[in-house]
Amino acid sequence: MTGHPDRTLPARLRHLYGDAFALAYLGACAALTVWALAASTAENEDAFLAGVIPVLATAPVSVVALALPGGVPSFVLAVASGALVNAAIIGWCGRRLRGRAGR
């Protein structure tokens, strides 16, 4: 990497996730994940189904990543990876629709 300012990690992250719609999507996914984890500790027998909502909101990547073995860490990793990929796509679509395609 050269010292070009557009090549730094913060600049790349801002380019990927700096769109308002992408940030709103990431916030909604985080809220859904926290809600699902909180609801899964409830005494209700159907509470374990709460995890389906964040997985569907971050599909298709989260569905593939959910195949990893494990419990809660695997669930959080699957939802986070799906949310990050989808947010990058949402940001790209937003830039293209506004006519500001990056290099």
C-alpha positions in Angstrom: 0.0 0.0 0.0 1.2 3.5 -0.8 0.5 6.5 1.4 -2.5 7.6 -0.7 -5.2 8.8 1.6 -8.0 7.0 -0.3 -6.3 3.7 0.4 -6.4 3.8 4.2 -8.6 1.4 6.1 -10.9 4.2 7.6 -11.4 5.6 4.0 -12.3 2.2 2.7 -14.7 1.5 5.5 -16.3 5.0 5.0 -16.6 4.2 1.3 -18.2 0.8 2.0 -20.5 1.8 4.9 -20.8 5.6 4.7 -24.2 5.6 3.0 -27.1 6.5 5.2 -29.2 3.5 4.1 -26.3 1.1 4.7 -25.8 2.6 8.2 -29.6 2.4 8.9 -29.6 -1.3 7.8 -26.6 -2.1 10.0 -28.4 -0.5 13.0 -31.6 -2.4 12.3 -29.6 -5.7 12.1 -27.8 -4.9 15.4 -31.2 -4.1 17.1 -32.7 -7.3 15.7 -29.8 -9.4 16.9 -29.9 -7.9 20.4 -33.7 -8.4 20.5 -33.3 -12.1 19.4 -30.6 -12.8 22.0 -32.8 -11.1 24.8 -35.9 -13.0 23.6 -34.1 -16.3 23.6 -33.6 -16.1 27.3 -37.3 -15.8 28.0 -39.3 -18.6 29.6 -41.5 -18.9 26.6 -41.2 -22.2 24.8 -41.2 -20.5 21.3 -38.5 -18.0 22.3 -35.8 -19.8 20.4 -37.5 -18.9 17.1 -36.6 -15.2 17.6 -33.2 -15.9 16.0 -34.9 -16.6 12.7 -35.7 -12.9 12.2 -32.1 -11.6 12.1 -31.0 -14.5 10.0 -33.7 -13.8 7.4 -32.8 -10.0 7.5 -29.2 -10.8 6.7 -29.7 -13.6 4.2 -28.2 -15.1 2.0 -24.8 -14.8 3.6 -26.0 -15.5 7.2 -27.8 -18.7 6.1 -24.6 -20.0 4.6 -22.5 -18.9 7.7 -25.1 -20.4 10.0 -23.8 -23.9 9.0 -20.7 -23.3 11.2 -20.7 -25.3 14.4 -21.4 -23.6 17.6 -24.1 -21.8 19.5 -24.4 -18.1 20.2 -21.0 -17.1 18.8 -21.8 -18.8 15.5 -25.2 -17.1 15.3 -23.7 -13.7 16.0 -20.9 -14.3 13.4 -23.4 -15.4 10.8 -25.7 -12.4 11.3 -22.7 -9.9 11.5 -21.1 -11.3 8.3 -24.4 -11.2 6.4 -25.2 -7.7 7.6 -21.8 -6.4 6.6 -22.0 -7.9 3.1 -25.5 -6.7 2.6 -24.7 -3.2 3.9 -21.8 -2.9 1.4 -24.1 -3.9 -1.4 -26.7 -1.3 -0.2 -24.0 1.4 -0.1 -22.9 0.5 -3.6 -26.4 0.6 -4.9 -27.0 4.0 -3.2 -23.8 5.4 -4.8 -24.7 4.1 -8.2 -28.3 5.4 -8.1 -27.0 8.9 -7.1 -24.4 8.8 -9.9 -21.4 8.9 -7.6 -19.8 5.5 -8.5 -16.4 5.1 -6.8 -13.3 4.0 -8.5 
